[in-house]
């Protein structure tokens, strides 16, 4: 005779049923992905430059678009990944694709050279160096990443 009664917390647990459960499959919260959040941005300043570091791992430098227009710096990125199996026609119950995208915009101060912004991407960090100037120099251009 048991003095302490135990309760089965997961009665009738069936992982296959949950895998193919169409109610949870099509729910708006499924799948939960961290890619829906914006990447962290660190902004610092020294005597000559403003420095912007965008923490964006998993991207390639070709995935980024950086534009400056009317003192507005816009950084965006988009990547799509799809896994396919060649020569093998399958009927899928679930197939997941990876897609990540973001856009961040920053108003530039009046004391910068919009036409001299330098960007590079290495080890998951996009670094921008925005030179300071005594006189405002406006530009409209796309910034290339080295």
C-alpha positions in Angstrom: 0.0 0.0 0.0 1.4 3.4 -1.1 1.3 6.2 1.5 2.3 8.8 -1.1 0.4 8.8 -4.3 2.3 9.6 -7.4 0.7 11.2 -10.4 1.8 10.5 -14.0 2.5 14.0 -15.3 2.5 12.9 -19.0 -0.2 10.4 -19.4 -0.4 8.8 -22.8 2.5 10.8 -24.1 3.0 10.1 -27.8 5.7 12.1 -29.6 4.4 11.0 -33.0 1.0 12.3 -32.3 2.5 15.7 -31.3 4.7 15.7 -34.4 1.7 15.3 -36.8 -0.8 17.3 -34.7 -2.3 19.7 -37.3 -3.7 22.0 -34.6 -0.3 22.8 -33.2 1.3 22.6 -36.6 -0.7 25.5 -38.0 -0.9 27.6 -34.8 0.5 31.1 -35.1 3.2 30.4 -32.4 4.7 27.4 -34.2 7.6 27.1 -34.7 9.1 29.4 -32.1 12.1 31.0 -33.7 14.7 33.4 -32.3 15.2 34.8 -35.8 12.2 37.1 -35.4 14.1 39.3 -33.1 16.4 42.1 -34.1 20.1 41.7 -33.7 21.9 43.5 -30.9 23.6 46.8 -31.8 26.5 48.4 -30.0 27.3 52.1 -30.7 30.5 53.7 -29.4 32.4 56.9 -30.2 36.0 57.9 -30.2 37.7 61.2 -31.2 37.5 60.5 -35.0 34.6 58.1 -35.5 31.3 56.7 -34.4 31.4 52.9 -34.4 28.4 50.6 -34.9 28.6 46.9 -34.3 25.7 44.8 -35.4 25.8 41.2 -33.9 24.4 39.1 -36.8 25.8 35.6 -36.9 24.6 33.2 -39.6 24.7 35.8 -42.4 27.2 36.3 -45.2 28.4 39.8 -46.2 26.4 39.4 -49.4 23.2 39.2 -47.4 23.5 42.7 -46.1 22.4 46.0 -47.7 23.6 49.2 -46.1 22.3 52.6 -47.3 22.7 56.1 -46.2 20.2 58.8 -47.4 19.2 62.1 -45.8 21.3 61.4 -42.7 19.5 58.1 -42.2 21.6 54.9 -42.0 19.7 51.8 -42.9 21.1 48.3 -42.3 19.2 45.3 -43.6 19.9 41.7 -44.2 18.1 38.7 -45.5 19.0 35.0 -45.8 17.1 32.0 -46.9 18.2 28.4 -46.5 16.4 25.4 -48.0 17.4 21.8 -47.8 16.4 19.6 -50.7 17.1 16.0 -51.6 17.9 15.7 -55.3 16.4 12.8 -57.2 14.2 11.7 -54.4 10.5 12.7 -54.6 9.0 12.6 -51.2 5.7 13.5 -49.9 6.3 15.6 -46.8 4.1 16.0 -43.7 6.4 18.7 -42.4 9.3 20.5 -44.1 11.1 23.4 -42.5 12.9 26.2 -44.2 15.2 28.7 -42.5 14.6 32.4 -43.2 16.0 35.4 -41.4 15.6 39.1 -42.1 15.9 42.3 -40.3 16.1 46.1 -40.9 17.5 48.7 -38.6 17.7 52.4 -39.2 19.7 55.1 -37.4 19.6 58.9 -37.6 23.1 60.1 -38.1 24.3 63.2 -36.2 25.1 66.4 -38.1 28.9 66.1 -37.6 29.5 63.0 -39.8 30.8 62.3 -43.3 28.0 60.3 -44.8 30.1 59.7 -47.9 33.0 58.0 -46.0 31.3 55.3 -44.0 33.3 52.0 -44.0 31.8 48.6 -43.3 33.2 45.1 -42.8 31.7 41.8 -41.7 33.7 39.2 -39.9 32.9 36.4 -37.4 29.2 37.3 -37.2 29.8 41.0 -36.5 29.1 43.8 -39.0 31.3 46.8 -38.1 30.6 50.3 -39.4 33.0 53.2 -38.9 31.4 56.5 -39.4 33.9 59.4 -39.6 33.3 62.6 -37.8 33.6 66.0 -39.5 33.4 69.7 -38.5 31.1 70.2 -41.4 28.2 68.0 -42.3 28.8 66.0 -45.6 25.6 64.5 -46.8 25.4 61.6 -49.3 23.0 59.1 -50.8 24.7 55.8 -51.5 24.9 52.2 -50.8 27.9 51.2 -48.7 29.9 48.2 -49.8 31.1 45.7 -47.1 34.7 44.6 -47.1 
